[in-house]
Amino acid sequence: MTSILDQLHQLEALRRQAEAGGGPERVKAQHERGKLSARERLDLLLDEGSFVELGRFATGDVASLSGPGDGATAAFDAGVVTGYGTIAGRLVYVFSQDFTIVGGSLSEAHAAKIVKIMDLALENGAPVIGLNDSGGARIQEGVVSLGGYADIFLRNTLASGVIPQVSAILGPCAGGAVYSPAITDFIYMVRGTSYMFVTGPNVVKTVTHEDIDMEGLGGADVHASVSGVANFVHDSEIECLAQVRRLFDYIPQNNKEDPPRRATTDPFDRRDEELLELVPEEPARPYDMHDVIRRVVDDGDFYQVHAAYAANIICGFAHLGGYAVGIVANQPAVLAGVLDIASSLKGARFVRFCDAFNIPLVVFEDVPGFLPGVAQEHGGIIKHGAKLLYAFCEATVPRLTVITRKAYGGAYDVMNSKHIRGDINLAWPTAEIAVMGPKGAVEILFRKEIAAAADPDAETRRREQEYRAQLAHPFIAAARGYIDDVIDPRDTRPRLINALDMLRNKRDTNPWKKHGSIPL
């Protein structure tokens, strides 16, 4: 007979072994690569002392746990740490893949641990955070490991729009493994240590004869700026995990809750004189929309999403009067703020996330239209631009728009216009709302007169001035109710906060449907 004390000694030995991962040498190797261990990552991510581990003793070799002795020979080879904890006191479920155990490869036991916490998260209405660092499927398990991936993909899909899902790529993520993060809401990566690709450099070289390294094929900066796969990129794991924590300042626990409201000392009625100087008098001159956003939101604090991708549109989170809001803004400093394929995709994904999780949308508009050109048309700008339109049209959260300057053509409709259920649409006196820009319009309307003029350039400029005075101003739209008010730019912050207060109990619905057919 074994006494309870002996059993407790054995339990403690098994716990120590489980917490040791692949052992000190492999943990040391992990540190030498500039990476933290699975448990060190959880310590940084979660509130101190809040982590509760589940599935500590999961293993693919059950026989190793039932042998004689103190359990020193047990093989805890699942390769992932799972459980729950808190971020700023709020419940989250987490899994952290352990590269020191068989390269963090996904086995049947590994997948089962992840599936368990995803099911718990969905049942309890709390976010899931995955810390990914894995060599892929455990080859020796064959189709069993592939089935494990499919089990995870299914739950990612069922949880989408119900609970927030966040992925931090903190090592390799290759092959089928990439599709779980791809379904989640936000992806964080770390320069120099994070990689994502469906097929690695060696396979690419064999099949396509393209010679490229891991960083160039699927590194953090590539996915942050070129592919758009990564929403955030950071220089270290410490910084990355801190920024994951920051995300939870803006998002709710699930789709039935409102996002957290934050106290601020920034006066709700603050007027900003600098806003008068930000939009240049010359209509074609660029300015940085970030300056407008930071002068309006609480404490100038803006958490930008996808900063390096499709920079002609700005997306991110902020607080306004303590309310968490999602901000979508055209960026005149990049491609004049024009909408193209990439910016439409970026904006649509962000709008749909905010709508799914009850986060009000604030739009700052200065858009000359959609980008013309063969590459855009052949690339499907019609289909992709429609995604942004679709996202705004179906959104039922409070939606506010401020037109700071240009609002031309179909892009005016797309950017949360009154016609697609924008709740409060404001304009600065500098707003130009028209079918198209003055130059293009007069070249069509007055082509013969310009050609016959003694000085065609002077005639064009004169006609442009007439067009602006007669058509390209906000008061025609305001007269028809398409603009709710033309405001002093200095009043932008108090007017937006007032609108959020007014709309706090907004209830809007879409016709019943299984789901819409968004132009994917």
C-alpha positions in Angstrom: 0.0 0.0 0.0 1.3 3.5 -0.9 0.7 6.2 1.7 -0.9 9.6 0.8 2.5 11.2 1.5 4.2 8.9 -1.0 1.5 9.7 -3.5 2.0 13.4 -2.9 5.7 13.1 -3.4 5.0 11.3 -6.7 2.6 14.0 -7.7 5.1 16.7 -7.0 7.8 14.9 -9.0 5.4 14.6 -11.9 4.5 18.3 -11.7 8.2 19.3 -11.7 8.8 17.2 -14.7 5.8 18.6 -16.6 7.0 22.1 -15.8 10.5 21.4 -17.0 9.4 21.1 -20.6 12.1 19.5 -22.7 14.7 20.0 -20.0 17.2 22.8 -19.2 19.4 22.3 -22.2 16.5 22.8 -24.6 15.2 25.7 -22.7 18.7 27.2 -22.9 18.7 26.7 -26.6 15.3 28.4 -26.9 16.8 31.4 -25.0 19.8 31.5 -27.3 17.4 31.9 -30.2 16.0 35.0 -28.6 12.8 33.2 -27.6 11.1 32.6 -24.2 9.9 29.2 -22.9 6.2 28.4 -23.1 5.6 29.1 -19.4 7.7 32.3 -19.4 5.4 33.6 -22.1 2.3 32.9 -20.1 3.9 34.7 -17.0 4.3 37.8 -19.1 0.9 37.6 -20.8 -1.3 37.0 -17.8 -1.9 38.8 -14.5 0.6 37.6 -11.9 -0.4 34.4 -10.3 -3.6 34.1 -12.2 -2.7 31.1 -14.5 -4.5 27.9 -13.8 -3.2 25.0 -15.9 -5.4 22.3 -17.4 -4.1 19.1 -18.9 -0.8 19.3 -17.2 -0.2 15.5 -17.4 -1.5 14.9 -20.9 0.7 12.6 -22.9 0.7 10.4 -25.9 2.2 7.6 -23.9 -0.2 6.8 -21.0 1.8 3.7 -20.0 4.7 6.0 -18.9 2.5 7.5 -16.1 1.5 4.1 -14.7 4.9 2.6 -14.1 6.6 2.2 -10.7 8.6 4.8 -8.9 8.3 8.5 -8.6 7.3 9.2 -12.2 10.7 10.3 -13.2 10.4 8.4 -16.5 7.1 9.8 -17.5 7.0 11.3 -21.0 4.9 14.5 -21.0 5.2 14.9 -24.8 2.0 16.8 -25.6 4.1 19.9 -26.3 1.6 22.6 -25.3 0.7 24.3 -22.0 -3.0 25.1 -21.7 -5.3 26.7 -19.2 -6.9 30.0 -18.2 -6.0 33.2 -16.4 -6.8 36.9 -16.4 -5.7 40.0 -18.2 -6.4 43.2 -16.2 -8.7 41.0 -14.1 -10.7 39.6 -17.1 -10.9 35.9 -17.9 -9.0 34.6 -20.9 -8.2 31.1 -22.1 -4.7 30.4 -23.4 -2.5 27.8 -25.0 1.3 28.1 -25.4 3.1 25.7 -27.6 6.4 24.3 -26.2 9.1 24.1 -28.8 11.4 22.4 -26.4 9.2 19.2 -26.5 9.5 17.5 -29.9 9.7 21.0 -31.6 6.2 21.9 -30.3 4.8 19.5 -33.0 1.1 18.9 -32.9 0.1 15.4 -31.8 -3.3 13.9 -30.9 -2.8 14.8 -27.2 -1.5 18.3 -28.2 -4.6 19.0 -30.3 -7.0 17.6 -27.6 -5.6 20.0 -25.0 -6.2 23.0 -27.3 -9.6 21.8 -28.3 -10.6 21.5 -24.6 -9.8 25.1 -23.7 -11.4 26.4 -26.9 -14.6 24.6 -26.0 -14.4 26.0 -22.5 -13.9 29.5 -23.9 -16.9 29.3 -26.2 -19.1 27.8 -23.4 -18.0 30.6 -20.9 -17.9 33.5 -23.3 -14.2 34.4 -22.9 -11.4 35.2 -25.4 -8.8 32.6 -26.6 -5.2 33.5 -27.0 -2.8 31.1 -28.8 1.0 31.4 -28.5 2.2 29.6 -31.5 5.7 28.0 -31.7 5.6 24.7 -33.5 7.4 22.7 -36.1 4.0 21.5 -37.5 2.2 18.2 -37.4 3.9 15.3 -35.7 4.8 13.2 -38.7 4.9 9.9 -37.0 1.3 10.2 -36.0 0.2 10.5 -39.6 -3.4 11.4 -40.3 -4.2 11.6 -36.5 -2.3 14.8 -36.2 -4.0 16.2 -39.4 -7.3 15.4 -37.8 -6.2 17.3 -34.7 -5.6 20.4 -36.9 -9.1 20.0 -38.4 -10.6 19.8 -34.9 -9.0 23.2 -34.1 -9.9 24.8 -37.4 -13.6 23.9 -36.8 -13.6 25.5 -33.4 -11.8 28.6 -34.7 -14.6 29.0 -37.2 -17.5 28.3 -34.8 -16.0 30.8 -32.3 -15.5 33.5 -35.0 -17.6 36.5 -34.1 -18.6 35.0 -30.8 -15.5 35.3 -28.7 -12.3 37.3 -29.6 -9.5 35.0 -30.9 -5.9 36.3 -30.8 -2.8 34.6 -32.2 0.8 35.4 -31.3 3.3 33.8 -33.7 6.5 33.4 -31.6 8.4 30.9 -33.7 7.7 28.8 -36.8 4.2 28.3 -38.0 4.1 26.3 -41.2 2.0 24.1 -43.4 -1.6 23.5 -42.3 -0.8 25.1 -38.9 -1.1 28.6 -40.5 -4.8 28.3 -41.1 -5.8 28.4 -37.4 -4.2 31.8 -36.9 -5.5 33.0 -40.2 -9.1 32.4 -39.0 -8.5 34.3 -35.7 -9.1 38.0 -35.3 -5.6 39.3 -34.8 -2.1 38.0 -35.5 1.0 39.3 -33.7 4.5 38.5 -35.0 8.1 39.1 -33.8 10.9 40.2 -36.0 13.7 37.6 -36.5 12.0 34.7 -34.8 8.4 34.5 -36.2 7.7 32.7 -39.5 4.5 31.8 -41.3 4.3 30.0 -44.7 2.3 27.2 -46.3 5.4 25.7 -47.9 9.0 26.5 -46.8 11.9 27.9 -48.8 13.3 24.5 -49.8 10.0 23.3 -51.3 9.5 26.7 -53.0 12.9 26.4 -54.6 12.3 22.8 -55.7 8.9 23.6 -57.2 9.2 27.1 -58.6 13.0 27.6 -58.6 12.7 30.7 -56.5 15.6 31.1 -54.1 14.4 32.8 -50.9 15.1 32.5 -47.2 12.6 32.1 -44.3 12.6 35.8 -43.4 12.0 36.9 -47.0 9.3 34.2 -47.6 7.3 34.4 -44.3 9.0 36.7 -41.8 7.2 39.3 -39.6 7.8 42.3 -41.8 6.7 40.5 -45.0 3.4 39.6 -43.4 2.9 43.0 -41.8 3.5 45.0 -44.9 3.2 42.9 -48.1 0.8 40.0 -47.5 -1.3 41.7 -44.8 -1.4 38.4 -42.8 0.0 39.9 -39.6 -1.8 42.8 -37.9 1.0 43.7 -35.5 4.8 43.2 -35.6 7.2 43.8 -32.7 10.9 43.7 -32.0 10.8 41.3 -29.1 8.5 38.7 -27.4 8.3 40.9 -24.3 7.0 43.9 -26.3 4.7 41.6 -28.3 3.0 40.1 -25.3 2.6 43.5 -23.7 0.8 44.7 -26.8 -1.5 41.7 -26.7 -2.4 42.7 -23.2 -3.1 46.3 -24.4 -5.6 45.0 -27.0 -7.9 44.0 -24.2 -8.3 47.6 -23.2 -10.6 47.9 -26.2 -12.5 44.6 -26.8 -15.2 42.8 -24.9 -15.2 39.3 -23.6 -17.7 38.1 -26.2 -20.3 39.2 -28.7 -23.1 39.7 -26.1 -21.1 42.2 -24.0 -20.0 45.8 -24.6 -16.4 46.8 -24.7 -14.9 48.1 -21.5 -15.3 51.8 -20.8 -12.2 53.6 -19.4 -12.0 56.5 -17.1 -10.1 59.5 -18.5 -9.1 63.0 -17.3 -9.3 64.3 -20.9 -12.3 66.7 -20.8 -15.3 65.5 -22.9 -15.9 69.1 -24.1 -12.3 69.7 -25.1 -11.9 71.9 -28.2 -8.7 71.7 -30.1 -7.5 74.9 -31.9 -4.8 72.9 -33.9 -7.5 71.2 -35.9 -8.1 74.5 -37.7 -4.6 74.2 -39.2 -4.4 70.6 -40.2 -6.3 70.5 -43.5 -4.3 72.5 -46.1 -6.1 75.2 -48.1 -4.8 73.6 -51.3 -7.1 70.7 -52.1 -4.3 68.5 -53.5 -1.9 69.0 -50.7 -1.5 66.0 -48.3 -1.7 66.0 -44.6 -1.4 63.2 -41.9 -4.8 62.0 -40.7 -3.0 60.5 -37.6 -2.8 64.2 -36.4 -6.5 64.6 -36.6 -7.2 61.3 -34.8 -4.8 61.9 -32.0 -6.2 65.4 -31.4 -9.7 64.0 -31.1 -9.4 60.8 -29.1 -8.9 60.5 -25.3 -5.3 61.4 -24.3 -4.1 61.2 -27.9 -3.9 57.4 -27.4 -4.4 55.4 -30.6 -3.8 51.7 -31.0 -3.3 51.2 -34.7 -4.0 47.9 -36.4 -2.2 46.8 -39.6 0.0 50.0 -39.5 2.4 48.8 -42.2 -0.1 47.4 -44.7 -2.3 49.4 -47.0 -1.3 52.6 -45.3 -3.7 54.7 -47.4 -6.4 53.6 -44.9 -5.9 53.8 -41.1 -7.6 51.3 -38.8 -7.3 51.1 -35.0 -8.8 51.4 -31.6 -9.1 54.4 -29.3 -11.3 55.7 -26.5 -13.7 58.7 -26.9 -15.2 60.0 -23.7 -14.2 56.7 -22.2 -16.0 54.7 -24.9 -13.9 52.1 -26.8 -14.3 52.8 -30.5 -12.9 51.4 -33.8 -11.5 54.1 -36.1 -11.4 53.9 -39.9 -9.8 56.8 -41.7 -8.5 57.6 -45.1 -4.9 58.7 -45.1 -4.3 61.7 -47.5 -0.5 61.3 -46.9 -0.4 57.9 -48.7 -1.8 57.7 -52.3 -4.0 60.7 -51.4 -6.1 58.4 -49.3 -7.5 56.6 -52.3 -9.3 53.3 -51.9 -7.7 50.3 -53.6 -7.8 46.5 -53.3 -5.6 46.2 -50.2 -7.2 49.1 -48.3 -10.6 47.7 -49.0 -9.7 44.3 -47.6 -8.0 45.8 -44.6 -11.0 48.1 -43.8 -13.6 45.5 -44.3 -12.0 43.0 -42.0 -11.7 45.6 -39.3 -15.2 46.9 -39.7 -16.6 43.4 -39.4 -14.6 42.7 -36.2 -15.9 45.9 -34.6 -19.5 45.2 -35.6 -19.3 41.6 -34.3 -18.1 42.7 -30.9 -20.3 45.8 -30.3 -17.5 48.4 -30.8 -18.8 51.7 -32.3 -17.2 52.9 -35.5 -15.9 56.4 -36.1 -14.9 57.3 -39.7 -12.7 60.2 -40.7 -13.2 60.7 -44.4 -11.0 62.3 -47.0 -11.2 60.1 -50.1 -10.8 61.0 -53.7 -12.3 57.8 -55.0 -11.2 54.3 -56.0 -7.7 53.8 -57.5 -7.9 53.6 -61.3 -5.7 51.4 -63.4 -5.4 48.1 -65.3 -3.8 46.3 -62.3 -6.6 47.3 -60.0 -9.4 46.3 -62.4 -7.8 43.0 -63.3 -7.0 42.4 -59.6 -10.7 42.7 -58.8 -11.2 46.1 -57.3 -14.9 45.8 -58.1 -15.2 42.7 -55.9 -12.8 43.7 -53.2 -14.1 47.3 -53.0 -17.5 45.8 -52.5 -16.3 44.0 -49.4 -15.7 47.3 -47.6 -19.1 48.5 -48.8 -20.7 45.3 -47.6 -19.0 45.5 -44.2 -20.3 49.0 -43.5 -23.8 48.2 -44.9 -24.4 45.3 -42.6 -22.9 46.9 -39.4 -25.4 47.6 -36.7 -23.2 49.3 -34.1 -23.3 53.1 -33.6 -21.6 54.6 -36.7 -20.2 58.1 -36.9 -18.6 59.9 -39.9 -16.6 63.1 -40.1 -15.8 64.4 -43.6 -12.7 66.5 -43.3 -12.1 67.2 -47.0 -12.8 65.1 -50.1 -15.7 62.7 -50.4 -15.9 61.8 -54.1 -17.8 59.3 -56.2 -18.7 55.8 -55.0 -16.1 56.1 -52.3 -18.3 58.7 -50.6 -21.1 56.1 -50.5 -18.7 53.4 -49.2 -17.2 55.3 -46.3 -20.2 55.0 -43.9 -22.4 57.5 -45.7 -25.9 58.3 -44.4 -27.3 56.2 -47.3 -25.9 53.0 -45.9 -27.2 53.6 -42.3 -24.5 55.9 -40.9 -26.1 57.3 -37.7 -24.4 60.7 -37.4 -22.6 62.2 -40.4 -20.8 65.4 -39.9 -18.6 67.6 -42.2 -16.1 70.3 -41.7 -16.5 73.4 -43.8 -13.5 72.2 -45.9 -15.5 69.2 -47.1 -15.9 68.6 -50.8 -18.8 66.2 -51.6 -19.3 65.5 -55.3 -19.6 62.9 -58.0 -15.9 63.5 -58.8 -13.1 65.9 -58.3 -13.3 69.4 -59.8 -10.5 68.8 -62.3 -11.9 65.6 -63.7 -15.4 67.1 -63.7 -14.7 70.2 -65.7 -12.6 68.3 -68.2 -15.7 66.3 -69.0 -18.3 69.0 -68.6 -16.5 71.8 -70.3 -14.2 70.0 -72.7 -15.1 72.1 -75.7 -15.0 75.4 -73.9 -11.5 74.6 -72.5 -10.2 73.5 -75.9 -11.5 76.7 -77.5 -10.1 79.0 -74.8 -7.1 81.2 -75.5 -5.5 79.9 -72.3 -6.8 76.4 -71.7 -5.0 76.1 -68.3 -6.5 79.3 -67.0 -9.9 78.4 -68.2 -9.6 75.0 -66.5 -8.7 76.7 -63.2 -11.6 79.1 -63.5 -14.0 76.3 -64.2 -12.6 74.3 -61.2 -13.2 77.3 -58.9 -16.8 77.6 -60.2 -17.4 73.9 -59.7 -16.1 74.1 -56.1 -18.2 77.1 -55.3 -21.4 75.6 -56.8 -21.2 71.9 -56.2 -18.1 70.7 -54.2 -19.1 71.9 -50.7 -21.0 70.3 -47.8 -24.1 72.4 -47.8 -25.9 70.7 -50.7 -25.6 67.4 -48.9 -26.6 69.0 -45.7 -29.7 70.6 -47.3 -30.8 67.1 -48.4 -30.1 65.6 -44.9 -27.2 63.5 -46.1 -25.0 65.4 -43.7 -26.5 66.0 -40.2 -24.4 69.1 -39.5 -21.5 71.1 -40.7 -19.3 71.8 -37.7 -16.4 73.8 -36.5 -13.4 71.4 -36.7 -12.5 72.4 -33.1 -15.8 70.9 -31.9 -15.1 67.5 -33.4 -14.3 65.7 -30.1 -17.3 67.0 -28.1 -19.7 66.3 -31.0 -18.5 62.7 -31.4 -18.7 62.0 -27.7 -22.2 63.5 -27.5 -23.2 61.3 -30.4 -21.8 58.2 -28.7 -23.8 59.1 -25.5 -27.0 59.5 -27.6 -26.4 56.2 -29.4 -25.4 54.1 -26.4 -28.7 52.2 -26.5 -28.9 51.8 -30.2 -30.7 48.7 -31.4 -30.6 47.8 -35.1 -31.0 44.5 -36.9 -30.6 43.0 -40.3 -33.1 40.8 -42.0 -33.0 37.2 -40.8 -30.6 35.1 -42.8 -28.4 32.1 -42.3 -25.5 34.3 -43.4 -25.0 36.9 -46.2 -23.1 36.2 -49.4 -20.3 38.7 -49.0 -18.3 39.0 -52.3 -15.3 36.9 -51.2 
